[in-house]
Amino acid sequence: MRSMLGTARRLLPCLALACLSAGAQQQDSGPSAGNITVTGISSERFNPTHGTVFLELSGAYFSADPRDLAIFVNESQLPVSDVLVTRRIVAASYVMEPGVNTLSFRAWDAAGKTLSGEIRVWAGDLDISAQLIDSLNQPLEGGSVIATLADEPGVSATVIAADGSALIPNLPDARVILEARHPSGLSATMTVPALQRRATLVVR
């Protein structure tokens, strides 16, 4: 049974593309000349588990038929009711699991040519409150905190700690490297699990 379910999941994107072809007014096996930019989420930062993602198309137009577009979060297709399509921009409401996710899309453009792509993103619903103090245990104002995913250094966020504290949101249940920096040249680094929720960095 598990084997059959796994096969069915792998076939989902293919089945969706087959459904797309049924809705397209014009079909062409060639790729579109258009280029899609994904905004609203990023592979280089921590993302919320729910929100809106935008597909911005240049060099071509989206098809006016909503059946000519399918957007997936991991292996689940977003409902048509959660997707708004215009000639140049698609806006889609999404919900992701905490952790790493893949958002992918498959479509026909207005000329019947194919558009596809995917983006791998980290999402989470945890936050860490970071406190910056000096060697005398006093709040250190005017610094910043860089939070980096320990297992994937390309994912990070920078938060200003103007009053000596910083809240880093949208973290998954994973280890996070916190690096405090101050304009005076003082710094501090520590690694904490996001579930810890609080961290104090003694900046020296």
Backbone hydrogen bonds in HBPLUS format (Angstrom, degrees):
<---DONOR---> <-ACCEPTOR-->    atom                        ^
c    i                          cat <-CA-CA->   ^        H-A-AA   ^      H-
h    n   atom  resd res      DA  || num        DHA   H-A  angle D-A-AA Bond
n    s   type  num  typ     dist DA aas  dist angle  dist       angle   num
A0005-LEU N   A0001-MET O   2.95 MM   4  6.29 156.3  2.00 153.7 160.3     1
A0006-GLY N   A0002-ARG O   2.91 MM   4  6.13 159.4  1.95 150.7 156.2     2
A0007-THR N   A0003-SER O   3.04 MM   4  6.27 156.3  2.10 146.1 152.0     3
A0008-ALA N   A0004-MET O   2.99 MM   4  6.22 155.1  2.06 144.9 151.8     4
A0009-ARG N   A0005-LEU O   2.95 MM   4  6.24 155.6  2.01 150.8 156.9     5
A0010-ARG N   A0006-GLY O   3.10 MM   4  6.37 156.7  2.16 146.6 152.4     6
A0011-LEU N   A0007-THR O   3.13 MM   4  6.33 135.8  2.33 140.7 152.3     7
A0011-LEU N   A0008-ALA O   3.16 MM   3  5.13 130.0  2.43  93.5 106.8     8
A0012-LEU N   A0009-ARG O   3.21 MM   3  5.33 150.1  2.30 101.7 110.3     9
A0015-LEU N   A0011-LEU O   2.87 MM   4  6.11 159.5  1.91 162.1 169.0    10
A0016-ALA N   A0012-LEU O   2.88 MM   4  6.11 156.2  1.94 156.1 163.1    11
A0017-LEU N   A0013-PRO O   3.03 MM   4  6.27 154.8  2.10 145.2 151.1    12
A0018-ALA N   A0014-CYS O   3.05 MM   4  6.31 147.0  2.16 142.4 151.6    13
A0019-CYS N   A0015-LEU O   2.98 MM   4  6.32 148.7  2.08 145.2 153.5    14
A0020-LEU N   A0016-ALA O   2.92 MM   4  6.24 148.7  2.02 145.0 154.3    15
A0021-SER N   A0017-LEU O   3.11 MM   4  6.39 153.4  2.18 144.1 149.6    16
A0022-ALA N   A0019-CYS O   3.06 MM   3  5.18 130.7  2.31  97.4 110.8    17
A0023-GLY N   A0020-LEU O   2.89 MM   3  5.24 135.3  2.10 105.3 118.0    18
A0024-ALA N   A0020-LEU O   3.06 MM   4  6.31 135.8  2.26 151.5 164.6    19
A0028-ASP N   A0112-GLY O   2.78 MM  84  5.31 122.5  2.11 157.2 140.1    20
A0114-THR N   A0030-GLY O   3.13 MM  84  6.42 159.8  2.17 151.2 152.1    21
A0032-SER N   A0114-THR O   2.79 MM  82  5.23 154.8  1.85 154.2 145.4    22
A0035-ASN N   A0058-SER O   2.75 MM  23  5.32 154.5  1.81 154.1 162.9    23
A0058-SER N   A0035-ASN O   2.96 MM  23  5.32 158.0  2.01 145.0 151.9    24
A0037-THR N   A0056-GLU O   2.85 MM  19  5.09 160.0  1.89 143.2 149.0    25
A0056-GLU N   A0037-THR O   2.89 MM  19  5.09 177.7  1.89 151.8 152.5    26
A0039-THR N   A0054-PHE O   2.97 MM  15  5.16 162.9  2.00 146.2 151.7    27
A0054-PHE N   A0039-THR O   2.86 MM  15  5.16 174.1  1.87 150.0 149.7    28
A0156-SER N   A0044-GLU O   3.15 MM 112  6.35 168.2  2.16 131.7 129.2    29
A0047-ASN N   A0122-TRP O   2.91 MM  75  6.03 155.9  1.97 144.8 152.3    30
A0124-GLY N   A0047-ASN O   3.03 MM  77  6.49 144.4  2.16 167.0 177.7    31
A0096-MET N   A0049-THR O   2.55 MM  47  4.76 165.6  1.57 153.0 156.2    32
A0051-GLY N   A0094-TYR O   3.21 MM  43  5.62 152.2  2.29 141.6 145.5    33
A0094-TYR N   A0051-GLY O   2.89 MM  43  5.62 161.9  1.92 148.6 154.2    34
A0053-VAL N   A0092-ALA O   2.87 MM  39  5.35 162.7  1.90 155.8 157.0    35
A0092-ALA N   A0053-VAL O   2.90 MM  39  5.35 163.7  1.92 158.2 163.6    36
A0055-LEU N   A0090-VAL O   2.82 MM  35  5.00 157.3  1.87 144.7 152.3    37
A0090-VAL N   A0055-LEU O   2.94 MM  35  5.00 152.2  2.01 137.2 146.3    38
A0057-LEU N   A0088-ARG O   2.79 MM  31  5.10 177.6  1.79 164.8 165.4    39
A0110-ALA N   A0061-TYR O   2.81 MM  49  5.49 159.1  1.86 149.3 149.0    40
A0062-PHE N   A0087-ARG O   2.81 MM  25  4.92 169.5  1.82 139.0 141.9    41
A0068-ASP N   A0065-ASP O   2.92 MM   3  5.64 166.4  1.93 124.8 129.1    42
A0069-LEU N   A0066-PRO O   3.37 MM   3  5.80 148.5  2.47 117.0 116.1    43
A0108-TRP N   A0068-ASP O   2.92 MM  40  5.42 147.3  2.03 151.0 156.4    44
A0070-ALA N   A0106-ARG O   2.90 MM  36  5.41 149.7  1.99 158.8 168.2    45
A0106-ARG N   A0070-ALA O   2.95 MM  36  5.41 153.2  2.02 154.2 161.9    46
A0078-LEU N   A0071-ILE O   2.76 MM   7  5.71 167.0  1.77 163.9 166.9    47
A0072-PHE N   A0104-SER O   2.79 MM  32  5.22 169.5  1.80 155.2 158.5    48
A0104-SER N   A0072-PHE O   2.97 MM  32  5.22 155.3  2.03 140.5 148.6    49
A0073-VAL N   A0076-SER O   2.90 MM   3  5.41 160.0  1.94 155.9 155.7    50
A0076-SER N   A0073-VAL O   3.08 MM   3  5.41 167.8  2.09 130.9 130.5    51
A0074-ASN N   A0102-THR O   2.63 MM  28  4.95 175.2  1.63 163.6 162.3    52
A0082-ASP N   A0079-PRO O   2.94 MM   3  5.44 156.4  1.99 113.5 121.0    53
A0083-VAL N   A0080-VAL O   3.07 MM   3  5.27 165.3  2.09 115.2 117.2    54
A0093-SER N   A0082-ASP O   2.94 MM  11  5.34 159.1  1.98 153.2 158.8    55
A0084-LEU N   A0091-ALA O   2.77 MM   7  5.14 168.6  1.78 158.2 162.3    56
A0091-ALA N   A0084-LEU O   2.89 MM   7  5.14 159.8  1.93 150.1 156.0    57
A0086-THR N   A0089-ILE O   2.88 MM   3  5.28 148.1  1.98 150.7 160.8    58
A0099-GLY N   A0123-ALA O   2.75 MM  24  5.35 172.2  1.75 150.9 150.5    59
A0123-ALA N   A0099-GLY O   2.85 MM  24  5.35 163.8  1.87 150.8 154.3    60
A0101-ASN N   A0121-VAL O   2.72 MM  20  5.34 160.2  1.76 163.2 170.2    61
A0121-VAL N   A0101-ASN O   2.83 MM  20  5.34 157.3  1.88 149.5 156.9    62
A0103-LEU N   A0119-ILE O   2.90 MM  16  5.35 166.9  1.91 162.0 160.9    63
A0119-ILE N   A0103-LEU O   2.76 MM  16  5.35 150.0  1.85 151.6 162.0    64
A0105-PHE N   A0117-GLY O   2.94 MM  12  5.63 156.3  2.00 158.1 160.1    65
A0117-GLY N   A0105-PHE O   3.18 MM  12  5.63 143.8  2.32 151.1 150.1    66
A0107-ALA N   A0115-LEU O   2.82 MM   8  5.02 149.3  1.92 154.1 153.8    67
A0115-LEU N   A0107-ALA O   2.83 MM   8  5.02 154.4  1.89 143.8 143.0    68
A0109-ASP N   A0113-LYS O   2.73 MM   4  5.41 154.0  1.79 151.6 160.6    69
A0112-GLY N   A0109-ASP O   2.91 MM   3  5.23 163.5  1.94 116.3 120.1    70
A0126-LEU N   A0171-LEU O   3.05 MM  45  4.81 156.0  2.11 143.2 145.7    71
A0171-LEU N   A0126-LEU O   2.82 MM  45  4.81 168.6  1.84 144.8 141.5    72
A0128-ILE N   A0168-ILE O   2.97 MM  40  5.22 151.9  2.05 139.2 146.7    73
A0168-ILE N   A0128-ILE O   2.88 MM  40  5.22 169.2  1.89 153.7 155.4    74
A0129-SER N   A0197-ARG O   2.76 MM  68  6.12 161.2  1.80 146.5 146.7    75
A0199-ALA N   A0129-SER O   3.02 MM  70  6.32 150.1  2.11 155.0 150.7    76
A0130-ALA N   A0166-ALA O   2.77 MM  36  5.17 166.2  1.79 167.6 166.2    77
A0166-ALA N   A0130-ALA O   2.87 MM  36  5.17 148.5  1.97 147.3 155.8    78
A0131-GLN N   A0199-ALA O   2.83 MM  68  6.26 159.3  1.87 156.7 163.7    79
A0201-LEU N   A0131-GLN O   2.80 MM  70  6.11 169.0  1.82 175.9 179.5    80
A0132-LEU N   A0164-GLY O   2.78 MM  32  5.06 174.5  1.79 155.5 154.7    81
A0140-LEU N   A0132-LEU O   2.86 MM   8  5.45 160.9  1.89 133.8 133.6    82
A0133-ILE N   A0201-LEU O   3.02 MM  68  6.29 167.5  2.04 158.5 159.9    83
A0203-VAL N   A0133-ILE O   2.79 MM  70  5.99 157.6  1.84 174.8 176.9    84
A0134-ASP N   A0138-GLN O   2.78 MM   4  5.42 148.9  1.88 146.9 155.7    85
A0137-ASN N   A0134-ASP O   2.91 MM   3  5.32 154.9  1.97 122.4 123.1    86
A0142-GLY N   A0162-ALA O   3.04 MM  20  4.34 149.5  2.13 103.6 113.3    87
A0161-ALA N   A0143-GLY O   2.81 MM  18  5.14 161.4  1.84 132.4 134.3    88
A0144-SER N   A0181-ARG O   2.91 MM  37  5.41 147.8  2.02 151.8 159.7    89
A0181-ARG N   A0144-SER O   2.91 MM  37  5.41 161.6  1.94 153.8 158.0    90
A0145-VAL N   A0159-VAL O   2.82 MM  14  5.31 162.2  1.85 155.6 161.6    91
A0159-VAL N   A0145-VAL O   2.87 MM  14  5.31 164.6  1.89 153.5 158.0    92
A0146-ILE N   A0179-GLU O   2.88 MM  33  5.12 164.1  1.90 142.6 147.1    93
A0179-GLU N   A0146-ILE O   2.93 MM  33  5.12 153.4  2.00 142.4 151.0    94
A0147-ALA N   A0157-ALA O   2.77 MM  10  5.22 164.5  1.79 162.7 165.8    95
A0157-ALA N   A0147-ALA O   2.83 MM  10  5.22 140.6  1.98 144.3 155.8    96
A0148-THR N   A0177-ILE O   2.90 MM  29  5.05 157.1  1.95 142.4 150.2    97
A0177-ILE N   A0148-THR O   2.76 MM  29  5.05 167.9  1.78 159.4 158.6    98
A0149-LEU N   A0155-VAL O   2.99 MM   6  5.68 166.7  2.01 161.7 164.7    99
A0152-GLU N   A0149-LEU O   3.12 MM   3  5.26 150.1  2.22 104.6 113.7   100
A0150-ALA N   A0175-ARG O   3.00 MM  25  5.49 166.8  2.01 140.6 142.0   101
A0155-VAL N   A0152-GLU O   3.01 MM   3  6.02 165.2  2.04 136.6 138.1   102
A0164-GLY N   A0161-ALA O   3.05 MM   3  4.99 163.4  2.08 108.3 112.1   103
A0174-ALA N   A0172-PRO O   2.86 MM   2  5.53 119.2  2.23 113.1  95.8   104
A0194-ALA N   A0174-ALA O   2.93 MM  20  5.74 158.9  1.98 149.3 154.8   105
A0176-VAL N   A0192-VAL O   2.76 MM  16  5.47 171.2  1.77 161.0 162.9   106
A0192-VAL N   A0176-VAL O   2.94 MM  16  5.47 163.2  1.97 154.3 154.6   107
A0178-LEU N   A0190-MET O   2.74 MM  12  5.37 172.0  1.74 176.6 173.9   108
A0190-MET N   A0178-LEU O   2.94 MM  12  5.37 152.2  2.02 149.8 158.2   109
A0180-ALA N   A0188-ALA O   2.73 MM   8  5.08 154.2  1.79 150.5 158.4   110
A0188-ALA N   A0180-ALA O   3.08 MM   8  5.08 142.5  2.23 136.8 137.7   111
A0182-HIS N   A0186-LEU O   3.04 MM   4  5.32 136.2  2.23 166.2 158.1   112
A0185-GLY N   A0182-HIS O   2.82 MM   3  5.58 168.6  1.83 130.7 134.0   113
A0204-ARG N   A0187-SER O   3.22 MM  17  5.70 159.0  2.27 142.9 136.9   114
A0196-GLN N   A0193-PRO O   2.90 MM   3  5.56 162.2  1.93 119.8 125.8   115
A0197-ARG N   A0194-ALA O   3.17 MM   3  5.79 150.7  2.26 117.7 123.3   116
